[in-house]
Amino acid sequence: MLTDEEIKFLTEKAIVVRRHIIRMIYNAQSGHPGGSLSATDILVALYFKYLRHRPTDPGWADRDRFVLSKGHGVPALYAVLAESGYFPKEELLTLRKINSRLQGHPDARKLPGIEASTGSLGQGLSVACGMALAGKIDKKEYRVYAMIGDGESESGQIWEAAMTAHHYKLDNLTVFLDRNNLQIDGCTENIMCLEPLKNKWEAFGWHVIEINGHDYREIGKAIEESWGVKGKPTMVIAKTVKGKGVSFMENNVSFHGKPPNKEEAERAMKELGDTL
């Protein structure tokens, strides 16, 4: 269980990560702020509390793995990796530049700490299933974590992977579903109804937990609960707010894939307690 001191640390770290996200996307004038900000608190909890990883030894065989299946949210992942020490923080401002290691979607061939190249929606969960199955076959103790989007959950490959994880009893796999209810064209429920999500994942043989994806106590409790689940994978449906942390981006679908202009970026940074 997280202590008050740990929650304070994670809360402060999340503000730093959100500042990075705004600066990166503003500087690039390209990227996805909404889904990066909604995913921030879960990634911060994983990388600064729960994942067993070694930033100075990214290929450590016994490390836990994390796969960001919703690859367009990668600014949040780049920010936590830089804050963890995988690469210099100054490199964050090369996001989406030619020859940069920080492309618009994660590239595992270029950047230490990226476990899988993702971006084609639905494929990252399949990769995570493969990693978890390999861990079982090799009798390794590591766990595999992944994050998928709710818009991404309209992809058929998500449900093929869901069947695979159940079939192979991948109880070393924990997946977060970033349930912010918005995708590029609007509300998920208007574009392709996903509910009842909990019942669907349970029907596919998963242990399902529903949480507030911005509450560190609930995030931590879900992760720790998943460790005790035997014979099935765990799905954590995390209710989040798109654009979380920046008032005018919250629940604003236009910031799904639109960078802030200078005035918006300065306003966002002011809300986050810093300057652009």
C-alpha positions in Angstrom: 0.0 0.0 0.0 1.3 3.4 -0.9 2.3 5.7 2.0 1.3 9.4 2.2 5.0 10.3 1.5 5.0 8.1 -1.6 1.8 9.6 -2.9 3.2 13.1 -2.4 6.3 12.1 -4.3 4.3 10.6 -7.2 1.9 13.7 -7.3 4.9 16.0 -7.6 6.5 13.8 -10.2 3.4 13.8 -12.3 3.4 17.6 -12.5 6.9 17.5 -13.8 5.9 14.9 -16.4 2.9 17.0 -17.5 5.2 20.0 -17.9 7.5 17.9 -20.2 4.5 16.8 -22.2 3.3 20.3 -22.9 6.8 21.6 -23.7 7.5 18.6 -26.0 4.3 18.9 -28.0 4.4 22.6 -28.2 8.0 22.6 -29.4 7.2 19.9 -32.0 3.9 21.5 -33.0 2.7 18.0 -33.4 1.5 15.2 -31.1 -1.3 14.0 -28.8 -1.6 16.0 -25.6 -5.0 14.7 -24.4 -4.2 11.0 -24.2 -0.7 11.6 -22.9 -2.0 13.6 -20.0 -4.7 11.1 -19.2 -2.2 8.3 -19.0 0.4 10.2 -16.9 -0.6 9.2 -13.4 -0.6 5.5 -14.2 2.8 5.6 -15.9 4.2 7.6 -13.0 3.0 5.0 -10.5 4.4 2.2 -12.5 7.9 3.7 -13.2 8.5 5.4 -9.9 7.0 2.8 -7.6 6.1 -0.6 -9.0 8.2 -1.6 -12.0 11.4 -3.5 -11.4 13.7 -1.9 -13.9 17.2 -0.6 -14.2 17.6 2.6 -16.3 21.3 2.0 -16.5 20.8 -1.6 -17.7 17.7 -1.4 -19.9 18.3 -5.0 -21.2 18.3 -6.5 -17.7 16.8 -10.0 -18.4 14.6 -10.0 -15.2 13.1 -6.6 -15.6 9.4 -6.0 -15.7 8.2 -5.1 -19.1 5.8 -2.2 -20.1 4.2 -1.9 -23.5 2.4 1.3 -24.5 -0.1 -0.1 -27.0 -1.7 3.3 -27.5 1.5 4.5 -29.1 0.3 8.0 -29.8 0.4 8.7 -26.1 4.2 8.2 -26.1 5.1 11.8 -24.9 4.0 10.6 -21.4 6.2 7.5 -21.7 9.2 9.5 -23.0 8.9 11.9 -20.1 8.8 9.1 -17.4 11.8 7.4 -19.1 13.8 10.6 -19.1 12.9 11.3 -15.5 13.9 7.8 -14.7 17.3 8.3 -16.3 17.1 6.3 -19.5 18.3 9.3 -21.6 19.0 13.0 -21.0 16.0 15.2 -20.3 17.2 17.7 -22.9 16.5 15.2 -25.6 12.8 15.4 -24.9 12.6 18.6 -27.0 13.7 16.6 -30.1 10.3 15.0 -30.2 9.1 14.3 -33.8 12.3 15.9 -35.3 14.1 14.3 -38.2 16.7 11.8 -36.9 15.5 12.1 -33.4 15.2 8.9 -31.3 11.9 10.3 -30.0 9.5 9.7 -32.9 5.7 10.2 -32.8 5.2 6.5 -31.9 7.6 4.4 -29.8 10.6 2.9 -31.7 12.2 0.0 -29.7 15.2 0.0 -32.1 16.3 3.5 -31.2 15.5 4.4 -27.6 16.5 2.5 -24.4 13.5 1.6 -22.2 11.1 1.2 -25.1 10.0 -2.4 -25.1 8.0 -2.5 -28.3 7.4 -0.4 -31.3 3.7 0.4 -31.3 1.3 2.7 -33.0 -0.8 0.5 -35.2 -3.7 0.2 -32.8 -4.3 -3.1 -31.1 -0.9 -4.6 -31.8 0.8 -3.7 -28.6 -1.4 -5.9 -26.5 -0.5 -8.9 -28.7 3.2 -8.1 -28.1 2.6 -7.9 -24.4 0.9 -11.3 -24.5 4.0 -12.7 -26.3 6.3 -11.3 -23.6 4.2 -12.7 -20.8 4.0 -16.1 -22.5 7.8 -16.1 -23.0 8.2 -15.4 -19.3 6.0 -18.4 -18.5 8.0 -20.7 -20.8 11.3 -19.5 -19.5 10.1 -19.7 -15.9 11.0 -16.1 -15.3 9.6 -14.0 -12.4 9.1 -10.8 -14.3 5.7 -9.3 -14.9 4.4 -7.6 -18.0 2.3 -4.4 -17.9 0.6 -2.8 -20.9 -1.7 0.1 -21.5 -4.4 0.2 -24.2 -6.8 3.0 -25.1 -10.6 2.9 -25.2 -10.8 4.0 -28.8 -8.1 1.4 -29.5 -10.4 -1.2 -28.0 -12.6 -1.0 -31.1 -9.8 -2.9 -32.9 -10.4 -6.6 -33.4 -6.8 -7.5 -32.6 -7.5 -6.3 -29.0 -10.0 -9.1 -28.6 -7.8 -11.7 -30.3 -5.1 -10.8 -27.8 -7.7 -11.0 -25.0 -8.5 -14.6 -25.9 -4.9 -15.5 -26.2 -4.0 -14.2 -22.7 -6.9 -16.2 -21.2 -6.1 -19.3 -23.2 -2.5 -19.3 -21.9 -3.5 -18.3 -18.4 -1.2 -15.3 -18.4 -1.5 -14.3 -14.8 1.8 -12.4 -15.1 0.1 -9.8 -17.4 -1.6 -6.7 -16.1 -3.2 -4.3 -18.6 -4.5 -0.8 -18.0 -7.3 0.5 -20.2 -7.1 4.3 -20.3 -10.9 4.9 -20.2 -11.1 8.6 -21.0 -14.2 8.2 -23.2 -12.9 10.3 -26.1 -11.2 9.4 -29.4 -10.2 11.6 -32.3 -13.7 11.9 -33.8 -15.6 12.3 -30.5 -17.1 10.3 -27.7 -16.3 6.6 -27.9 -19.9 5.6 -27.1 -21.2 7.5 -30.1 -18.6 6.2 -32.5 -18.5 2.5 -31.4 -20.2 1.6 -28.2 -17.8 -0.2 -25.9 -20.0 -0.7 -22.8 -20.4 -2.8 -20.8 -16.6 -3.1 -20.8 -16.3 -4.8 -17.5 -18.6 -7.6 -18.5 -16.9 -8.0 -21.8 -13.4 -8.5 -20.3 -14.8 -10.8 -17.7 -16.5 -12.8 -20.5 -13.1 -13.1 -22.1 -11.8 -14.7 -18.9 -10.0 -11.8 -17.3 -9.9 -10.6 -13.7 -11.3 -7.1 -14.0 -10.8 -4.1 -11.6 -12.3 -0.7 -12.1 -10.5 2.3 -10.6 -10.1 6.1 -10.8 -7.0 6.3 -13.0 -5.8 9.5 -11.3 -6.0 8.2 -7.7 -2.6 6.8 -6.7 -4.1 4.7 -3.8 -6.5 3.0 -6.3 -3.8 2.5 -8.9 -1.5 1.0 -6.3 -4.2 -1.2 -4.9 -5.1 -2.5 -8.3 -1.5 -3.4 -9.2 -1.0 -5.2 -5.9 -4.3 -7.0 -6.3 -3.1 -8.3 -9.7 -0.1 -9.9 -8.2 -2.3 -12.3 -6.3 -4.5 -13.3 -9.2 -3.8 -16.9 -10.4 -4.6 -18.5 -13.7 -5.9 -15.5 -15.6 -4.7 -12.0 -16.7 -5.8 -8.8 -15.1 -7.6 -5.9 -16.8 -7.6 -2.6 -14.9 -10.3 -0.3 -16.4 -8.9 3.1 -15.3 -11.5 5.9 -15.5 -9.5 9.0 -16.6 -9.9 12.5 -17.9 -8.5 13.3 -21.3 -6.1 16.3 -21.0 -6.0 15.8 -17.2 -4.1 18.6 -15.4 -4.7 21.4 -17.9 -8.1 22.9 -17.4 -8.9 23.9 -21.0 -7.7 20.5 -22.4 -9.7 18.4 -20.0 -12.5 16.5 -21.8 -11.7 18.6 -24.9 -11.6 16.3 -27.9 -9.9 18.9 -30.1 -6.7 18.2 -28.1 -6.7 14.6 -29.0 -4.1 15.2 -31.6 -3.6 19.0 -31.7 -0.6 20.8 -30.3 -1.2 24.0 -28.2 -0.4 27.3 -29.8 2.0 29.6 -27.9 -0.8 31.3 -25.8 -2.3 27.9 -24.9 1.1 26.4 -24.1 1.9 29.4 -21.8 -1.4 29.1 -20.1 -1.0 25.4 -19.6 2.5 25.8 -18.1 1.2 28.5 -15.8 -1.5 26.1 -14.5 1.3 23.5 -14.0 3.3 26.0 -12.0 6.1 26.8 -14.4 6.9 28.8 -17.5 7.2 27.7 -21.1 
